[in-house]
Amino acid sequence: MAMPIPPMKTLRTFTVVAQTLSFSKAAKLLNLTQSAISKQILHLEELMGCSLFERAGGKVELTEAGRRYLPSVVEALENLQYATSTVMQTSETKSRIEVSVPPSLASMWLVPRLKAFRNAYPNIELAVRASVTSDSQNLYQSDIAIHCLPLSTHEEEAELLIRERLMLVASPELVENTQSIDDLLPLNAISHITRPQIWNQFWHELDVAPSGPTYGTGFEHFYMALEAVKHHEGMALIPQFLIREALKRGDVSNPLSLSFNSLYGYFLFSHGYKRRLGPVKQVIDWLKQELLPTVGECKTA
């Protein structure tokens, strides 16, 4: 008689609990209640006939049986996902790859490059969605995801693509007579409402202590701040690799060539089994290649 095989959702729950060593964190990541997580693990242990976790004093640890079981479960799930994705991809004449990126990166950097991508990879169809970084379960949304996160992030599979270098920009008309930093201080400093500290970091880098700087309307995304700059609302701090094209066109100016390295970077996330798929690997390689010309710029002083 064949041995019973646990349900896939139960095995998935087991791997998440094993990786987080927390029923509550696993519940959050899987969008389940902690009670549901506990019931699934208990059912799995009853089926296996042994304990997989030790629970003591609010802490969760893998038992010896759990440690031996985990690598095989992870490998089996990845192989199944890989096989499924491979069949799905090869069954279509055109591969559809979903890419999740920050809204500003999409509008200011990716969209202008889509035509070149289609010419290079006519058999890959990109579906672009806005990334959300407020919840850890969104880090791996889509086939490929890029998130702007603190450089101190410790996600194991996070791959740093580019460190963020923020550049001071303003409309050419506002700064055409700028001779020194003092000439910039009367201008409105356009705030980034999700990262209000960047102006303080900027002034600190310049060793400037402006007395009562004037802050203009705050915006959530860099592409909004760029539009405000174009409409003479003040000056803004925008990632160098995002603003490069607008600078070349003369839409904005970088007075006194001022910029500084922030404490953030753009990280790539993609599950291992997806990275092995040809079309996903091609998109990742293309993203890295397209960023290469700007990486050097963002490392300059």
C-alpha positions as CSV (number, residue, x, y, z in Angstrom):
1,M,0.0,0.0,0.0
2,A,1.3,3.4,-1.0
3,M,2.3,5.8,1.9
4,P,-0.1,8.8,2.3
5,I,1.2,12.1,0.9
6,P,0.4,15.2,2.9
7,P,-1.5,18.0,1.1
8,M,0.6,20.6,-0.6
9,K,-0.8,23.5,1.4
10,T,0.2,21.6,4.6
11,L,3.8,21.0,3.3
12,R,4.0,24.7,2.3
13,T,2.9,25.7,5.8
14,F,5.5,23.4,7.3
15,T,8.3,25.0,5.3
16,V,7.2,28.6,6.2
17,V,7.0,27.7,9.9
18,A,10.4,26.0,9.7
19,Q,12.0,29.0,8.0
20,T,10.4,31.6,10.4
21,L,10.4,29.5,13.6
22,S,7.2,31.3,14.4
23,F,3.5,30.3,14.1
24,S,2.5,34.0,14.1
25,K,4.9,35.1,11.4
26,A,3.9,32.1,9.3
27,A,0.3,33.0,9.7
28,K,1.0,36.6,8.5
29,L,3.0,35.5,5.5
30,L,0.4,32.9,4.4
31,N,-2.5,35.2,5.2
32,L,-4.0,32.6,7.6
33,T,-4.9,32.6,11.3
34,Q,-2.4,31.2,13.8
35,S,-5.0,28.6,14.8
36,A,-5.2,27.4,11.2
37,I,-1.4,27.1,11.1
38,S,-1.3,25.1,14.3
39,K,-4.0,22.7,13.0
40,Q,-2.2,22.1,9.8
41,I,1.1,21.3,11.6
42,L,-0.7,19.1,14.1
43,H,-2.4,17.2,11.2
44,L,1.0,16.7,9.5
45,E,2.6,15.4,12.7
46,E,-0.2,13.0,13.2
47,L,0.2,11.8,9.7
48,M,4.0,11.5,10.1
49,G,3.7,9.8,13.5
50,C,6.3,12.1,15.1
51,S,6.8,15.6,16.3
52,L,8.3,18.0,13.8
53,F,8.5,21.0,16.1
54,E,9.4,21.6,19.8
55,R,7.2,24.2,21.4
56,A,8.5,25.6,24.7
57,G,8.2,29.0,26.3
58,G,6.7,30.6,23.2
59,K,9.6,29.5,21.1
60,V,9.5,27.1,18.2
61,E,12.4,24.8,17.1
62,L,12.6,22.0,14.6
63,T,13.0,18.5,16.1
64,E,15.6,16.1,14.6
65,A,12.9,14.6,12.5
66,G,11.8,18.1,11.3
67,R,15.4,19.0,10.4
68,R,15.7,15.8,8.3
69,Y,12.3,16.3,6.6
70,L,12.7,20.0,5.7
71,P,15.3,19.8,2.9
72,S,13.4,17.1,1.1
73,V,10.1,19.0,1.3
74,V,11.6,22.2,0.0
75,E,13.3,20.4,-2.9
76,A,10.1,18.5,-3.8
77,L,8.0,21.7,-3.8
78,E,10.5,23.6,-5.9
79,N,10.8,20.7,-8.4
80,L,7.0,20.6,-8.7
81,Q,6.7,24.3,-9.2
82,Y,9.5,24.3,-11.7
83,A,7.9,21.4,-13.7
84,T,4.5,23.1,-13.6
85,S,5.9,26.5,-14.7
86,T,8.0,24.9,-17.5
87,V,5.0,23.1,-19.0
88,M,2.9,26.3,-18.7
89,Q,5.5,28.3,-20.5
90,T,6.2,25.8,-23.3
91,S,2.5,25.4,-23.9
92,E,2.2,29.0,-25.1
93,T,3.7,30.5,-28.2
94,K,4.6,33.6,-26.1
95,S,5.9,33.6,-22.6
96,R,4.1,36.1,-20.2
97,I,6.4,37.3,-17.4
98,E,4.9,39.4,-14.7
99,V,7.3,42.1,-13.3
100,S,6.5,44.1,-10.2
101,V,8.4,47.4,-9.8
102,P,8.0,50.7,-7.9
103,P,5.7,53.1,-9.8
104,S,8.4,55.7,-10.4
105,L,10.8,53.0,-11.8
106,A,8.0,51.9,-14.1
107,S,7.1,55.3,-15.5
108,M,10.5,57.0,-15.5
109,W,12.8,54.1,-16.4
110,L,11.0,50.9,-17.6
111,V,8.4,52.4,-20.0
112,P,10.9,54.2,-22.2
113,R,12.8,50.9,-22.6
114,L,9.8,48.7,-23.5
115,K,10.1,49.1,-27.3
116,A,13.8,48.1,-27.2
117,F,12.9,45.1,-25.0
118,R,10.2,43.9,-27.4
119,N,12.6,44.1,-30.3
120,A,15.2,42.1,-28.4
121,Y,12.8,39.5,-27.0
122,P,9.7,39.3,-29.3
123,N,8.6,36.0,-27.7
124,I,8.3,37.5,-24.2
125,E,5.3,39.5,-23.1
126,L,5.8,41.7,-20.0
127,A,3.0,42.4,-17.6
128,V,4.0,45.3,-15.3
129,R,2.4,46.0,-12.0
130,A,3.2,48.4,-9.1
131,S,5.1,46.9,-6.3
132,V,4.1,47.1,-2.6
133,T,6.8,46.9,0.0
134,S,4.7,47.5,3.1
135,D,4.1,43.8,3.8
136,S,6.9,41.2,3.6
137,Q,4.5,38.8,1.8
138,N,4.6,41.1,-1.2
139,L,8.4,40.9,-1.6
140,Y,8.0,37.9,-4.0
141,Q,4.9,39.0,-5.8
142,S,5.1,38.4,-9.5
143,D,7.7,36.4,-11.4
144,I,10.2,39.1,-10.8
145,A,9.9,41.9,-8.3
146,I,12.1,45.0,-7.6
147,H,11.7,46.8,-4.4
148,C,13.4,49.9,-3.0
149,L,14.5,48.9,0.5
150,P,17.1,50.0,3.2
151,L,20.5,48.7,2.4
152,S,20.5,47.0,5.7
153,T,17.8,44.6,4.6
154,H,18.6,40.9,5.4
155,E,16.3,39.0,3.0
156,E,18.4,36.0,2.0
157,E,17.4,35.9,-1.6
158,A,17.5,39.7,-2.1
159,E,19.9,40.7,-4.8
160,L,21.1,44.4,-4.8
161,L,20.8,45.8,-8.3
162,I,21.8,49.4,-7.7
163,R,22.4,51.6,-4.7
164,E,20.3,54.7,-4.7
165,R,22.1,58.0,-5.3
166,L,19.7,61.0,-4.9
167,M,20.3,64.0,-7.2
168,L,19.1,67.6,-6.5
169,V,17.0,68.8,-9.5
170,A,15.0,71.9,-10.2
171,S,13.5,73.6,-13.3
172,P,16.3,75.3,-15.3
173,E,14.5,78.7,-15.0
174,L,14.5,78.6,-11.2
175,V,18.3,77.9,-10.9
176,E,19.8,79.5,-13.9
177,N,21.6,82.1,-11.8
178,T,22.7,79.8,-9.0
179,Q,26.2,80.5,-7.9
180,S,26.3,78.8,-4.4
181,I,24.2,76.7,-2.0
182,D,23.0,79.9,-0.4
183,D,21.1,80.7,-3.7
184,L,19.2,77.4,-3.3
185,L,18.0,77.8,0.3
186,P,15.1,80.1,-0.5
187,L,13.6,77.5,-2.9
188,N,10.8,75.1,-1.7
189,A,12.2,71.7,-0.9
190,I,9.7,69.2,-2.3
191,S,9.1,66.5,0.3
192,H,8.9,62.7,-0.2
193,I,6.2,61.8,2.3
194,T,7.2,58.2,2.8
195,R,10.8,59.2,3.4
196,P,10.8,62.6,5.1
197,Q,14.3,62.2,6.3
198,I,16.1,62.5,3.0
199,W,16.3,66.3,3.1
200,N,18.0,66.2,6.5
201,Q,20.5,63.7,5.1
202,F,21.1,65.9,2.1
203,W,21.9,69.0,4.2
204,H,24.0,66.9,6.5
205,E,26.1,65.6,3.6
206,L,26.7,69.2,2.5
207,D,27.5,70.2,6.0
208,V,24.8,72.9,5.7
209,A,22.4,73.9,8.5
210,P,19.7,75.9,6.8
211,S,17.7,78.0,9.2
212,G,14.1,77.1,8.7
213,P,14.1,75.6,5.2
214,T,10.9,76.0,3.2
215,Y,9.2,72.8,2.4
216,G,6.8,72.5,-0.5
217,T,4.0,70.1,-1.1
218,G,4.9,66.5,-0.3
219,F,4.5,63.6,-2.8
220,E,4.5,59.9,-2.4
221,H,6.4,59.0,-5.5
222,F,9.4,60.3,-7.4
223,Y,7.5,60.7,-10.6
224,M,5.1,63.0,-8.9
225,A,8.0,65.1,-7.5
226,L,9.4,65.3,-11.0
227,E,6.2,66.8,-12.4
228,A,6.1,69.3,-9.5
229,V,9.7,70.3,-10.4
230,K,8.7,70.8,-14.0
231,H,5.9,73.1,-12.9
232,H,8.3,75.3,-10.9
233,E,7.1,74.1,-7.5
234,G,10.7,73.9,-6.1
235,M,13.6,71.5,-6.0
236,A,13.5,67.8,-5.4
237,L,15.8,64.8,-4.6
238,I,15.3,62.1,-7.2
239,P,17.4,58.9,-7.9
240,Q,20.0,59.6,-10.5
241,F,19.3,56.6,-12.7
242,L,15.6,57.6,-12.9
243,I,16.2,61.3,-13.7
244,R,19.0,60.8,-16.3
245,E,16.8,61.1,-19.4
246,A,15.0,64.2,-18.1
247,L,18.4,65.8,-17.5
248,K,19.6,65.0,-21.0
249,R,16.4,66.5,-22.5
250,G,16.9,69.6,-20.4
251,D,13.5,69.2,-18.6
252,V,15.3,69.7,-15.3
253,S,18.7,71.0,-14.1
254,N,21.1,69.7,-11.5
255,P,22.4,72.9,-9.9
256,L,26.0,72.8,-8.6
257,S,26.1,69.0,-9.6
258,L,24.8,68.2,-6.1
259,S,23.9,64.5,-5.2
260,F,24.5,62.0,-2.4
261,N,24.2,58.3,-1.7
262,S,21.1,57.5,0.3
263,L,20.7,54.5,2.7
264,Y,18.5,52.7,0.2
265,G,18.9,50.4,-2.7
266,Y,16.9,48.6,-5.4
267,F,16.7,44.9,-4.7
268,L,15.6,42.1,-7.0
269,F,13.4,39.2,-5.8
270,S,12.6,36.0,-7.7
271,H,12.1,32.5,-6.4
272,G,14.8,30.0,-7.3
273,Y,12.6,27.8,-9.3
274,K,11.4,30.7,-11.4
275,R,15.0,32.0,-12.0
276,R,15.7,28.6,-13.8
277,L,13.0,29.3,-16.4
278,G,14.5,30.6,-19.6
279,P,12.2,33.6,-20.1
280,V,12.5,34.8,-16.5
281,K,16.3,34.5,-16.6
282,Q,16.3,36.5,-19.9
283,V,14.3,39.3,-18.3
284,I,16.5,39.4,-15.2
285,D,19.7,39.5,-17.4
286,W,18.1,42.3,-19.5
287,L,17.3,44.3,-16.4
288,K,20.8,44.0,-15.1
289,Q,22.3,44.9,-18.4
290,E,20.1,48.0,-18.8
291,L,21.1,49.1,-15.3
292,L,24.9,48.7,-16.0
293,P,25.4,52.1,-17.7
294,T,23.8,53.8,-14.7
295,V,25.6,51.8,-12.0
296,G,28.8,53.6,-12.7
297,E,27.1,56.9,-12.5
298,C,25.5,56.1,-9.2
299,K,28.9,55.2,-7.7
300,T,30.5,58.5,-8.6
301,A,31.0,61.2,-6.0
